[in-house]
Amino acid sequence: MNFIRAVSAGLILLQAWTGHAQDDVITGFAGNGFLTWTNSHSNGMFNVEWASSPEGPWQARWDSLWNIAATSGTLSASVPMFYRVTWSTNETHELHISPAETTIGYDGNLVVLTAAGGDGSYQWDVYDPYYGNLVGPSTGTTVLYIRANHGDNAAIVHSTGLTAYAIIHQP
């Protein structure tokens, strides 16, 4: 129950705090993971950003929550508690692959790669098919990469003039 109150308080603070999205209002945050907002724009792109406090720093990616090194017996991380929606005109958004870097230990092992940003249409490729290739279609938001041989490789995604790379270490 305290979690629901904290999220509700965060959303109320969030709606009052996001000055640059005055026409857009977060209208709901369901327990099943859906954030809902109103839209007064006829074009452009939205980003959902998160922060662990209303003051920020605001994050647009999840990189800070990946690969946290086990350096002691107790670890901590800033996790999403507050959300905001930002809007920009029809400019193309930065293109990313997640994970941006990964390691595959054995031939035949797979990794799921996911694209975000760009214009939403994606064309995938690999740097060197000798070391690994895509399984199935080379279009869409998500692809499967399979390791074929020892040696580092890269997965590549294109979206309307933008290109992103994921480094795949294969020891």
C-alpha positions as CSV (number, residue, x, y, z in Angstrom):
1,M,0.0,0.0,0.0
2,N,2.9,2.4,0.8
3,F,4.3,1.7,-2.7
4,I,1.0,2.7,-4.3
5,R,0.9,5.9,-2.2
6,A,4.5,6.7,-3.1
7,V,3.9,6.2,-6.9
8,S,0.7,8.3,-6.7
9,A,2.5,11.1,-4.9
10,G,5.3,10.8,-7.4
11,L,2.9,11.1,-10.3
12,I,1.2,14.1,-8.8
13,L,4.5,15.8,-8.2
14,L,5.6,14.8,-11.7
15,Q,2.6,16.4,-13.3
16,A,3.1,19.7,-11.5
17,W,6.9,19.6,-12.1
18,T,7.1,18.9,-15.9
19,G,6.8,22.5,-17.2
20,H,7.8,21.8,-20.8
21,A,5.0,19.4,-21.4
22,Q,2.2,21.7,-20.2
23,D,-0.3,20.5,-22.7
24,D,0.4,16.8,-22.0
25,V,-0.7,15.3,-18.6
26,I,0.1,11.9,-17.2
27,T,-3.3,10.5,-16.5
28,G,-2.4,7.1,-15.0
29,F,0.1,4.6,-13.9
30,A,-1.4,1.2,-13.7
31,G,0.1,-1.5,-11.5
32,N,0.6,-3.6,-14.6
33,G,3.3,-1.3,-15.9
34,F,1.4,1.1,-18.2
35,L,1.9,4.8,-18.1
36,T,-0.9,6.8,-19.8
37,W,-0.8,10.5,-20.8
38,T,-2.9,12.9,-22.8
39,N,-1.6,14.2,-26.2
40,S,-2.3,17.7,-27.6
41,H,0.2,17.4,-30.5
42,S,-0.4,16.3,-34.0
43,N,3.2,15.4,-34.8
44,G,6.5,14.8,-33.0
45,M,7.9,12.1,-30.8
46,F,7.5,11.3,-27.1
47,N,10.0,10.0,-24.6
48,V,9.2,8.5,-21.3
49,E,12.0,9.4,-18.8
50,W,12.5,8.2,-15.2
51,A,14.4,9.4,-12.1
52,S,14.8,8.2,-8.6
53,S,13.8,11.7,-7.3
54,P,11.7,14.6,-8.7
55,E,14.9,16.7,-9.0
56,G,16.6,14.1,-11.3
57,P,18.9,13.4,-12.9
58,W,16.3,12.3,-15.5
59,Q,17.2,9.1,-17.4
60,A,16.1,8.1,-20.9
61,R,18.0,4.8,-20.9
62,W,18.4,1.9,-18.6
63,D,22.2,1.6,-18.9
64,S,22.8,2.6,-15.3
65,L,20.9,-0.5,-14.2
66,W,22.9,-3.0,-16.3
67,N,26.1,-4.7,-15.4
68,I,26.4,-3.5,-11.8
69,A,29.7,-4.9,-10.5
70,A,29.7,-7.1,-7.4
71,T,32.3,-4.9,-5.5
72,S,31.0,-5.5,-2.0
73,G,28.4,-7.4,0.0
74,T,25.9,-4.6,-0.2
75,L,25.1,-2.8,-3.4
76,S,22.6,-0.1,-4.3
77,A,21.2,1.5,-7.5
78,S,18.9,4.5,-8.2
79,V,15.7,3.0,-9.6
80,P,12.7,4.4,-11.3
81,M,10.2,6.1,-8.9
82,F,9.2,9.2,-10.9
83,Y,8.2,9.4,-14.5
84,R,7.8,12.2,-17.0
85,V,6.8,12.4,-20.6
86,T,8.8,14.8,-22.9
87,W,7.8,15.8,-26.4
88,S,9.9,17.1,-29.3
89,T,9.0,18.0,-32.9
90,N,9.5,15.6,-35.8
91,E,13.2,15.3,-35.3
92,T,14.6,11.8,-35.4
93,H,15.5,10.3,-32.0
94,E,18.9,8.8,-31.2
95,L,19.1,5.1,-32.2
96,H,20.2,2.5,-29.6
97,I,20.7,-1.3,-29.3
98,S,20.1,-3.0,-26.0
99,P,22.3,-4.5,-24.8
100,A,24.9,-2.2,-26.2
101,E,27.6,-4.7,-25.3
102,T,27.4,-8.4,-24.3
103,T,29.4,-11.6,-24.1
104,I,28.5,-14.9,-25.6
105,G,30.6,-17.8,-24.3
106,Y,29.9,-20.7,-26.7
107,D,29.2,-21.4,-30.4
108,G,25.4,-21.8,-30.9
109,N,24.5,-19.6,-28.0
110,L,22.0,-16.8,-28.6
111,V,21.4,-13.3,-27.5
112,V,18.3,-11.1,-28.0
113,L,19.0,-7.6,-29.3
114,T,16.4,-4.8,-29.2
115,A,16.5,-1.5,-31.1
116,A,14.9,1.8,-29.8
117,G,14.8,5.2,-31.3
118,G,15.1,6.2,-34.9
119,D,11.9,6.3,-36.8
120,G,10.7,2.9,-35.6
121,S,11.6,0.9,-38.7
122,Y,14.8,-1.2,-38.4
123,Q,17.1,-3.1,-40.7
124,W,19.6,-5.3,-39.0
125,D,23.0,-6.7,-40.1
126,V,26.2,-8.1,-38.6
127,Y,29.8,-6.9,-39.1
128,D,31.2,-10.4,-39.9
129,P,28.9,-13.4,-40.5
130,Y,31.8,-15.8,-39.9
131,Y,31.6,-15.0,-36.2
132,G,27.9,-15.0,-35.9
133,N,24.6,-14.1,-37.7
134,L,21.0,-13.2,-37.2
135,V,18.4,-16.0,-36.8
136,G,15.2,-15.2,-38.6
137,P,14.1,-11.9,-40.1
138,S,16.6,-9.0,-40.2
139,T,13.9,-6.4,-39.7
140,G,11.8,-5.4,-36.7
141,T,12.5,-4.1,-33.2
142,T,14.0,-7.4,-31.8
143,V,16.3,-9.9,-33.4
144,L,18.2,-13.0,-32.3
145,Y,22.0,-13.2,-32.8
146,I,23.7,-16.6,-32.8
147,R,27.4,-17.1,-32.2
148,A,29.2,-19.1,-34.9
149,N,32.9,-18.9,-34.0
150,H,35.4,-17.5,-31.5
151,G,36.1,-13.8,-32.1
152,D,34.4,-10.5,-31.4
153,N,31.6,-9.2,-33.7
154,A,29.1,-6.4,-33.9
155,A,25.4,-6.3,-34.6
156,I,24.3,-3.2,-36.6
157,V,20.9,-1.6,-36.9
158,H,19.9,1.1,-39.4
159,S,16.8,3.4,-39.1
160,T,16.4,6.3,-41.6
161,G,20.0,7.5,-41.9
162,L,21.0,6.5,-38.3
163,T,23.2,3.6,-37.4
164,A,23.8,1.9,-34.0
165,Y,26.2,-0.9,-33.1
166,A,26.2,-3.6,-30.3
167,I,29.6,-5.0,-29.5
168,I,29.5,-8.8,-29.0
169,H,32.4,-10.3,-27.2
170,Q,33.0,-14.0,-28.1
171,P,36.0,-15.3,-26.1
